[in-house]
Amino acid sequence: MAALRAHCVLLTGSNRGIGLELVRQLLGGPHPPTHIFATCRDPEGPRGKELRDLASKHPNLVLVKLDVADPSAIVSAAKIVERKLNGAGLNLLINNAGIFTPVSLETVDSEEMIRAYKTNAVGPLLMAQAFLPLLKKAAQDSKEKGLSCNKAAIINISTVLGSIERTPESYFKPVISYRCSKAALNMLTRCQALTYGEAGILCVALHPGWVKTDMGTQEADLTVDTSVQGLLSVLPILSEKHSGMLLNWEGKAIPW
């Protein structure tokens, strides 16, 4: 099986669930990145303890304070990462941070819709904008041909719940704000692929499955470990033929 060989990786929402497990498995993989930038809203607070414990054992793990719903925090984080990289580029940006509220058409309000869009769609948009120079730098410096996660890539963690075609089979969970914001993220991914591909940057949306996390709840059918193992086996095989697509943790295409 192909292994991920990205030198520099940044993940949002890294202090719990899928994000934390991605950090763990990247650190423990056969080719751990030279730099892993793990971001969360409060790395120094109680919810950042597991990340801090990992950082104390792994000098290649750098914790960065970042709230993806705050544009100024994104700009500040990009400056911190740029300084740390000291002229090198960023190979892989994983937009994992997301929020999920169990609201229906009857209960959702404008505030909740805006809150979901800020984190789930606008956040990844602004992250890509802020880190674009570092992604372009990685693409320019790479000797890899074509598009790949080892060269330069934006991976947006999405969901099958954002698939309009597949909505009828999953509508037993309406989660309106989450669905709509993730459908917007899928559109963003397609637009990013059409725009950033010219600069050598791969853009793909990945559905991690229905995972047993705080967000997915314990009724979900996948463990975090299984989901992340799947995601990390898909990342190395992604190429230009997957650009702008929505795939699941097994690498299978999901219709928009």
C-alpha positions as CSV (number, residue, x, y, z in Angstrom):
1,M,0.0,0.0,0.0
2,A,1.3,3.5,-0.9
3,A,2.4,5.6,2.1
4,L,1.9,9.3,2.5
5,R,5.2,11.1,2.2
6,A,4.1,14.8,2.7
7,H,6.9,16.7,4.5
8,C,4.7,19.4,5.9
9,V,1.0,18.9,7.0
10,L,-1.5,21.2,8.7
11,L,-4.8,20.0,10.2
12,T,-7.6,22.1,11.7
13,G,-9.8,20.8,14.5
14,S,-6.9,18.7,15.8
15,N,-7.7,18.4,19.5
16,R,-10.4,15.6,19.3
17,G,-12.1,13.0,17.2
18,I,-10.9,12.5,13.7
19,G,-8.5,15.4,13.8
20,L,-6.7,14.1,16.9
21,E,-6.5,10.6,15.5
22,L,-5.1,11.9,12.2
23,V,-2.3,13.6,14.2
24,R,-1.6,10.4,16.1
25,Q,-1.5,8.1,13.1
26,L,0.6,10.6,11.1
27,L,3.1,10.7,13.9
28,G,3.2,6.9,14.1
29,G,3.3,6.2,10.4
30,P,6.2,4.8,8.4
31,H,7.1,8.3,7.0
32,P,6.1,10.9,9.6
33,P,6.0,14.4,8.2
34,T,8.9,16.7,9.1
35,H,6.3,19.2,10.4
36,I,2.8,18.6,11.5
37,F,0.9,21.8,12.4
38,A,-2.0,20.8,14.6
39,T,-4.5,23.7,15.1
40,C,-7.4,24.1,17.5
41,R,-9.2,26.9,19.3
42,D,-7.4,26.6,22.6
43,P,-4.3,24.4,22.6
44,E,-3.4,25.6,26.1
45,G,-6.8,24.7,27.6
46,P,-8.1,21.5,29.1
47,R,-9.3,20.2,25.6
48,G,-5.8,20.6,24.2
49,K,-4.2,18.3,26.8
50,E,-3.9,15.2,24.5
51,L,-2.3,17.3,21.8
52,R,0.1,18.8,24.3
53,D,1.1,15.3,25.5
54,L,1.8,14.3,21.9
55,A,3.8,17.4,21.3
56,S,6.0,16.8,24.4
57,K,7.0,13.4,22.8
58,H,7.2,14.5,19.1
59,P,9.3,17.6,18.2
60,N,7.9,17.6,14.7
61,L,4.4,18.4,16.1
62,V,3.7,22.1,16.4
63,L,0.5,23.3,18.1
64,V,-1.1,26.5,16.6
65,K,-4.0,28.4,18.1
66,L,-6.7,28.8,15.4
67,D,-10.4,29.3,15.2
68,V,-11.5,28.8,11.6
69,A,-14.6,31.0,12.2
70,D,-12.3,33.9,12.9
71,P,-10.6,35.4,9.7
72,S,-8.0,37.3,11.7
73,A,-7.0,34.2,13.6
74,I,-6.5,32.4,10.2
75,V,-4.2,35.2,9.0
76,S,-2.2,35.1,12.2
77,A,-1.8,31.3,12.1
78,A,-0.6,31.5,8.5
79,K,2.2,33.9,9.5
80,I,3.2,31.6,12.4
81,V,3.4,28.6,10.1
82,E,5.3,30.5,7.4
83,R,7.9,31.5,10.0
84,K,8.3,28.0,11.3
85,L,8.7,26.6,7.8
86,N,11.5,29.1,7.1
87,G,11.3,29.1,3.3
88,A,9.8,25.7,2.8
89,G,6.3,25.1,1.5
90,L,3.2,23.4,2.9
91,N,2.4,20.1,1.2
92,L,-1.0,19.2,2.7
93,L,-3.8,21.3,4.2
94,I,-6.5,19.2,5.8
95,N,-9.6,21.3,6.6
96,N,-11.1,19.0,9.3
97,A,-12.7,21.5,11.8
98,G,-16.5,21.4,11.6
99,I,-19.6,21.9,13.7
100,F,-22.8,19.8,13.7
101,T,-26.1,20.8,15.4
102,P,-29.1,18.5,15.3
103,V,-31.6,21.0,13.9
104,S,-34.6,20.3,11.6
105,L,-36.3,22.5,9.1
106,E,-38.8,23.4,11.9
107,T,-36.1,24.4,14.5
108,V,-33.2,25.8,12.6
109,D,-32.8,29.6,12.6
110,S,-30.7,32.2,10.7
111,E,-28.1,32.4,13.5
112,E,-27.5,28.6,13.4
113,M,-27.3,28.6,9.6
114,I,-24.7,31.4,9.6
115,R,-22.7,29.8,12.4
116,A,-22.5,26.5,10.5
117,Y,-21.5,28.2,7.2
118,K,-18.8,30.2,9.0
119,T,-17.1,27.1,10.3
120,N,-17.9,24.5,7.7
121,A,-17.7,26.4,4.4
122,V,-16.2,29.9,4.9
123,G,-13.5,28.6,7.2
124,P,-12.0,26.2,4.6
125,L,-12.3,28.9,1.9
126,L,-10.3,31.4,4.0
127,M,-7.8,28.7,5.1
128,A,-7.0,27.9,1.5
129,Q,-6.6,31.6,0.7
130,A,-4.3,32.3,3.6
131,F,-2.1,29.2,3.0
132,L,-2.1,29.4,-0.8
133,P,1.4,30.9,-1.0
134,L,2.8,28.1,1.1
135,L,1.0,25.4,-1.0
136,K,2.2,27.0,-4.2
137,K,5.7,27.1,-2.8
138,A,5.5,23.3,-2.1
139,A,4.2,22.6,-5.6
140,Q,7.0,24.6,-7.2
141,D,9.7,22.9,-5.1
142,S,8.4,19.4,-5.6
143,K,9.9,17.0,-8.1
144,E,6.6,14.9,-8.2
145,K,4.8,14.8,-11.5
146,G,1.0,15.5,-11.7
147,L,-1.1,16.3,-8.7
148,S,-0.7,14.5,-5.3
149,C,-0.9,14.9,-1.5
150,N,2.9,14.5,-1.4
151,K,3.3,17.6,-3.6
152,A,0.6,20.1,-2.6
153,A,-3.1,19.4,-1.7
154,I,-6.1,20.8,0.0
155,I,-8.3,18.1,1.6
156,N,-11.7,19.2,2.8
157,I,-13.3,16.8,5.2
158,S,-16.9,16.7,4.0
159,T,-19.7,14.2,4.4
160,V,-22.2,12.2,2.4
161,L,-24.8,14.3,4.1
162,G,-23.7,17.1,1.8
163,S,-24.6,15.0,-1.2
164,I,-27.8,16.3,-2.8
165,E,-28.3,13.0,-4.7
166,R,-27.9,10.8,-1.6
167,T,-30.1,12.9,0.7
168,P,-33.2,10.6,0.6
169,E,-31.4,7.7,2.1
170,S,-29.9,9.6,5.0
171,Y,-32.7,12.1,5.8
172,F,-33.6,10.3,9.0
173,K,-31.0,12.8,10.4
174,P,-32.2,16.2,9.0
175,V,-29.3,18.3,10.5
176,I,-30.2,21.1,8.1
177,S,-27.4,23.6,8.8
178,Y,-24.7,20.8,8.7
179,R,-26.1,19.4,5.4
180,C,-26.4,22.8,3.6
181,S,-22.9,24.0,4.8
182,K,-21.3,20.8,3.7
183,A,-23.0,20.9,0.3
184,A,-21.4,24.4,0.0
185,L,-18.1,22.9,1.0
186,N,-18.4,20.4,-1.8
187,M,-19.1,23.1,-4.3
188,L,-16.1,25.0,-2.9
189,T,-13.9,22.0,-3.4
190,R,-14.9,21.7,-7.1
191,C,-14.2,25.4,-7.6
192,Q,-10.8,25.2,-5.8
193,A,-9.9,22.2,-8.0
194,L,-10.6,24.2,-11.2
195,T,-8.7,27.2,-9.9
196,Y,-5.7,25.9,-7.9
197,G,-5.0,22.9,-10.2
198,E,-3.1,25.1,-12.5
199,A,-0.7,25.9,-9.7
200,G,-0.1,22.2,-9.1
201,I,-2.5,21.9,-6.1
202,L,-4.8,18.9,-5.7
203,C,-8.2,19.6,-4.2
204,V,-10.4,16.8,-3.0
205,A,-13.4,16.4,-0.5
206,L,-13.3,13.3,1.7
207,H,-16.2,11.7,3.6
208,P,-14.7,10.0,6.7
209,G,-17.8,7.8,7.3
210,W,-20.3,8.0,10.1
211,V,-17.8,7.9,13.0
212,K,-18.1,7.3,16.7
213,T,-17.1,10.8,17.9
214,D,-18.6,13.7,19.9
215,M,-20.0,14.8,16.6
216,G,-21.0,11.5,15.1
217,T,-22.3,10.1,18.5
218,Q,-21.9,6.5,19.7
219,E,-24.7,5.2,17.4
220,A,-22.3,5.6,14.4
221,D,-21.0,2.6,12.6
222,L,-17.2,3.3,12.3
223,T,-14.5,3.7,15.0
224,V,-12.3,6.7,14.7
225,D,-9.3,4.4,14.3
226,T,-10.9,2.6,11.3
227,S,-12.0,5.9,9.6
228,V,-8.6,7.5,9.9
229,Q,-6.7,4.4,8.7
230,G,-9.0,4.5,5.7
231,L,-8.4,8.2,5.1
232,L,-4.6,7.8,5.4
233,S,-4.7,4.9,2.9
234,V,-6.7,7.0,0.4
235,L,-4.5,10.2,0.6
236,P,-1.4,8.7,-1.0
237,I,-3.4,7.3,-4.0
238,L,-5.2,10.6,-4.9
239,S,-4.2,12.2,-8.2
240,E,-5.4,14.6,-10.8
241,K,-8.2,12.2,-11.8
242,H,-9.7,12.7,-8.3
243,S,-9.4,16.5,-8.4
244,G,-12.7,18.2,-7.4
245,M,-14.3,14.9,-6.4
246,L,-16.1,13.8,-3.2
247,L,-14.8,10.4,-2.1
248,N,-15.4,8.3,1.0
249,W,-12.8,6.8,3.4
250,E,-12.4,3.8,1.1
251,G,-11.7,5.9,-1.9
252,K,-15.1,5.4,-3.5
253,A,-16.7,8.3,-5.3
254,I,-19.9,9.8,-3.9
255,P,-22.3,11.7,-6.2
256,W,-22.8,15.4,-5.6
